[in-house]
Structures are given as structure tokens and as C-alpha cells.
Amino acid sequence: METIIKLTAAQLSKYTSQRSGEIKFGERILTVPKDKDIWEFTKECDAGFVLFGIPEDIGVRANYGRPGAASAWEQALKSIVNIQHNKFCKGSSLLILGHLDTSAVMEAAAGLNTNLPEERKKLSALISEIDKEVSHIICTIIGAGKIPIIVGGGHNNAYGNIKGTALAKGKPVNAINFDAHTDFRILEGRHSGNGFSYAFEEGFLKKYFIFGLHENYTSKGVMETIKKQGDRIKYNTYEQLAVRREKSFSDEMGHALGFIEDEPFGIELDLDALPNVASSAMTPTGFSIEKARQFVHYFGRNKNACYLHICEGAPELDNEKNNHLTGKLIAYLVTDFIKSKEL
């Protein structure tokens, strides 16, 4: 498919820092050979997980956020290939497909002003183009019997992930979202703040749980919408769990799983829920990285967990000396997910 830029074996080798006496992930990770059809190889290969990148920040910009999320894919890739291949996690369980070719839409979006209604509409139209590609790719990966791991990009891509999973399963699916925000804003044209509301409205999303919502950044209108859909949308807040301690983290994970596990579900993790991680909506307060890793492991081990999406990381917004750390964090979350399925 021409919209996927495949990661070649030569590129994989270039990213991998080999060391005598060690085996790095990049020395065992699978890539699609030049002479092979991308989807035939995906279906036939032994890897159970397929890693795919969406290097864009158009959805973030259309939601008045800070651009930079397009840089997460390459930084994550550099970290993932340099993990140790060992008994805890094996590189051979992962196929790196490559990334969506977003060059044309990113170029088209570059000169658009979010504050001008007509130009914001153009940004939304570009996001809809990405939506079509993402949903097709996710549907095809799941249809091949594999588990997608998606590195964004903005949280607008939750829509394509959910739609693609629903199409592959032939029915609406559920989602759990570890996030400071609901991303359930009004249907005003696509952006990073309404991926779930569009998926819900169009019948692809059945039940939705928002985990760790920040009370200070959720509008009254969104809360009223969620209340009206109380049988299909549930949430807890960061303040309930970590500030007032009205609920425990582990109990709430169990409660959330009980709500969504009756159907196939996607795991969505927005890095802006973690304090001081470079992202489009960076926060000084939130759950620890250890809590995020526990979350990914806990939900990933369920048989109905269909994919993992890590989004909104923006390494280029970090201090230049530390901009590799976001990629390293993503690598930890990716391997936590893989281990949850294999251990």
C-alpha cells in the first residue's frame, strides 16, 4: 500500500547500536522484505505484534494544542530497537511495519491558521484523510490475526483505531483511555479532542471508560453529555484516586475492566496524563510513569485487549539534551504491553 512507508532492514540496522556480547531488539525485529507484499507477509510472519507509526500533529493543532507530536515516532523507534532481546521480551515477537506517509497532509497543513474558521475546516478535512488510512491499516492488521501497537501522533487517531478494530471484528468495540481529558468534545469537525465522540456517534464505539480524568480541564458541557450516556460511558478522576484518595488505583482498574471486558477493546494512553512528559498539553501533575506501566500491563493481559495506542508525546518540545526520553518512555510501554500478552 503506497501510503505506508515501510521500515527496511537497512534502516533498522542503522538505528540499532550493536554491541559485542549483546543482542538488541533491532537484531531480531522483523521487517517486511522488499520483494514481499506487505499484508501477505504480515499475515504469514511469526510475530504476534505489529508496530505502526503516525507522525502527525494536525489533530493537535486543530484542537488549539502545541504541535510537536509528529516527532514521537522516530524517537520511539530509536529506543525500541535498542532494547535488549532476552528471556523477558523478544524482538522476534514484533514486526515493524513502518509509518503512515503523512508528508502531503503535513505540508498542506503547515500554512493553515487554526484561529480562522475556514482554515480550521481545512485542517479537519486533512484529519479525515488520515482517519481513512488509519482505520484501513488497523482493520487489516487485526484481520491478519495480529495485535497493532500504534505510536502517534495526536489523539485524533483514536477514531481510526476504534473504527478499524470495529470493522475487523464486525461489531462496535469498547475503549479504555488513560488520559487527563475525555477527548469527547462536540462534533465540530475532526481534531484531537473528539476522536471518541465521533467514534461513538458513528456506532464504532460501544462503551468507553476514561481513567484519571483531570477535574480542572473537563467542561460542564462534556460532563453533561457523559452523564446522559451513563450506561455506556464511565470515568474516574485523578483527584478521586491520587489527591482525595476516595478510590484506589487497583480497585478502579478492576472496576474499569469489568465495564469494558465483555467486548473487544482498545487501550488508549495519552502521554499528557503523565507529569513533565513532553506533550502537546504538558502537565505538572498526574499519575506516575510506574502507574501508567501497571495500567498497560493490567489491561493488556486481558484476552479482549485488541491494540495499544500511545499518543501525544512530543519529544521536540523537550529540552534538547533530554528529547530522547519520551521515546524511551514509549519503548517501556510498548514492551510492557508485549510482556502482558506473552508472560
N, C-alpha and C positions, 0 to 999 in steps of 0.2 A: 504494500500500500504506500503510495507516494507521500502521504502526509506523515509517515513515521520515518524519522532519521535513525536508521539502525546504528547501534554501537558495534563497531567492528572489533575483531580480535586484536588488531594492531593498536587501536585506540585504548582498549582495555589494558594492554601491556604497557602502554605509555603512561597510564595513570597509576599503575601498580609499582610500588617501590619494593623490589625484590631484595631479600637478604639471605645470605648463606645460612643454612640450618633451619630456615623457617619456610612455611607455606602460607602465602597470603590468599585471601578470598579471590583476588583477581586472577590468581593462577589456576583456579578451579571453576570460577563462574562461567556459565555458558553464554555464548552469543550466537546470533543467527548467522550461519555460514553464508558467504557471498552467493553461492550457487543454489541456495535453498529458498523455497517460498516461506515467507515469514510466518504464516499461520499454520502451514503443514508442519514446520519444524517445532513451533510452539506446542502443537498437539502431540507430536511424537517424542519429544525430548523427555528425559527423566526428571528434570527439575519440576518441583511442585509449585514454585512461586515465580511470578513474572514481575519484574521491576520496570516501571514506566514513568517517565518524567514529563511534566507540563510546564515548561519555562515561560511563564507569562505573568504579568501583573495588571492586565487590562481591567479585570473584575475589581481589583482593589482600587484602582484609580476611579472607576465609575461609581464606587461607593465612598468616594472622598477620602480614601486612605493613602498612605505613603507608598509610592512604588518601590520595588526592590525585590519582590518575591520571585521574579524571573531568575534570580541568581542562585536559588537554593539547589536546583537540580545538579549543576556541575559540582558544587561544593560537596553535596551529599555523595555523589558518585566517587569523588576522590577519596572520601573517608571509607565508604563501604568496601571498595576494592582492596583497601589496606588493613582490613580486619584479619586476624589470624584464623586460618582454616584449621579447626581442631575438633575434638570429640564433642564439644559443646554446640558448635554450629559449623556446618559445612558449606563452603562456597558452591559446591556442585548441586545444591538444592535450589539454586537461584539462576534464572535466566534473565539477563538484562536485555530487554527488547530495544531500548533506545528512548527517544523522546519525540513528542509531537513537534512537527515543524511549525513553529509559531512566528517565523520570521516575517511573513507577509502581513499578518494581522498586527503584530507589534509595530511594524513600520507604519501601517495605516493609522494606528492609534497614537503614534508619537506626537503629532501636532495638534491633537484634539484637546479642547478645553472643557473640563468637567463642569465648570460653572455656567456654561452656555447650554440651554436645554436641547437645542438641535444637535450639538456636538456630543452631548451625553447620550442621546439616542443612537448616534453612530457607534459609540463605544459599546452600547448594549447589543447592537446588531453584530459587532465583531465577536462579542462573547457568545452569542447564539451560534456563530460558526464554530467556535471551539467546542461548545456543547455537543454539537452533532458528531464531531470527530471523537470526542472523549467517550460518549455513550456507545458508539460503534466499537471502539477499541476494547472497552471494558466488557461489553457483551461478547465479543469474540474470544477474549482471554478466558472468561468464565465458561463459555461454550466449549472451549478446548479442554476443560477439566482442570484448569489451573486457578491459582489464587492471586489476584492482582495486588501489588503494592504500589501505590501511586504517590509520587512526590510532586507537590505543586511548587509554584503557582498559588493563586488565590483560592479562597473557599468557595468561589463560584463553581469550581469543578466538582463540588459535592453533587450538583444536579446531574452531571453526566455520569458520575459513578453510580448514583442511585438508579437512574434511568437504564443504564447499560446492564446493571445487575437484574433489575426487574424484567427487562426484555429477555435476558438469558434464562431466567427462572420461569418466565411465562406468567408472572403474577406480581402484585405490589410487594415490596420488601420493607423492612424496618431499618432504623439507623440509630446509633448512639453517637453523640457528639460531645467530646471533651473540649469545652470552649467557654470563653468569657462572655460570648454573645450568642443569641439564638440563631442568627442568620435566617430569621423568619420574617423579614421586613415585607412591606407591601409589594404587590406585583406591578412595579413601575418601570419595567424594562430590566433586563438581566444585569446583575452585578454581584459582588462577593457577599452581599448581605441578604440575599434572598434565594439562594440555591435550594434550600429546604422547602420554602414556601411554594416555589414553582413546582418542585417535585411532588409536593403534597397536593397542590391544586390540580395537577395533571394526572393524578392517580398512580404515580410510581412509588410514592412513599406512603406506607400504611400507618406505622406507628413510629414515633420519634421521641427520643429521650435526650434532653440537654443536661449535661453533667457539669456542675460547678459554675453555673451562670453568675456573673457579677451583677449584683443588685443595682449598682450605680450607673450601669450602662445598658439598661433594658427599659425601653419606653413603655409608658402606660398603655398605648395602643397595641403593642405587641403582646403585652401581658393579658390584655382583654381578649385578644384573638386566641391565645393559648388556652385561656380559661374556657372559652366556648367549645374548644376541641379537647376537653379534659379526658375523654376516654381514649384518645389517640395520641395526645401529646402530654408528656410529663417532664418534670425538671426538678433539680435541686439547685441550691445556690452555694457559691464558695463561702459566703458569710455563715450560712447554716452549718457547714461542715468544719470550716477552719477558724472562724472568728468567734461565733457564739457557741459553737460545738453542740448544737442541738441534735445533730445526727452524726454518725460515724462514717468514715470513708468506706470501710469494708462493708458495713451493712448496706450502705447506699449502692455500692456496686452490685450487691446481691439483689436489691430491690429493682435496680435498672435492668439487670439481666432477666429477671422474672418477667418484666414488662415486654421485652423485645425478642426473647429467645424462641418463641413459638413459630417464627418465620425466619427465612434467611435475612441476615442483617449486615450492614456495613459499619466499620469502625472509622469514625472521623476524628482527627486530632489536630486542633488549631494551636500552633506554637505561641499565639498571643495570649494563651491561658497560663503561660509559664513566666515567672518574673525575670526580667532583664535579658530575655532571649530576643535577639534582633528580629523584629517582625513589623508588619505594616501597622499594627496597633499595639505597640510595645507597652507592657505593663510593669509597674514596680512591685505588684503584689499578686500572688496566685499560688497554685499548688507547686510543690517541689518537682524537680525532674524525676526523682525516685517514685513519686506518686503517679506521674504520667506513665512511667515504665511499668509499674504494677498494674495500672489500668489496661494498658495494651496487652500484657500477659493474661490478665484475668479474662478479658472478653475474647481475646484471640484463641484461647484454648477451647471455646465452645464450638461444637460441630457446625453450627449455623452461621458462624462468622465468615463472611464471603470475601472481604477485602479490607485493607488498611489504607487510609489516605492521610498523609501528613502534609499540612499546608501552612501558608502564610509566613514561613521562615524567610528572612531577607538578609542574608549574610553581608550584602554590600552596604547595609545600613549600620553594620557593627564597626567597632574600632578596627582599623586596617590590620593590626597585629593579631587580632582575635577573630577575624571573619571566617576562619576555618572551623570554629567551634560549633556553629549552627549545623554545618554538615556532619560533624562528629556526633552531635546530639541525634540527628536524623538516623545516622547509622546505628546507634544504640537501639532506637525504637524499632527500626526495621528488623534487627536480629532478635529483639525481644519477641516480636510477632512470629518470626520463623520458629524460634525455640518453643513458643507456646503450642504450636501445632505438632512439633516433632518429638518433644521430650515425653 
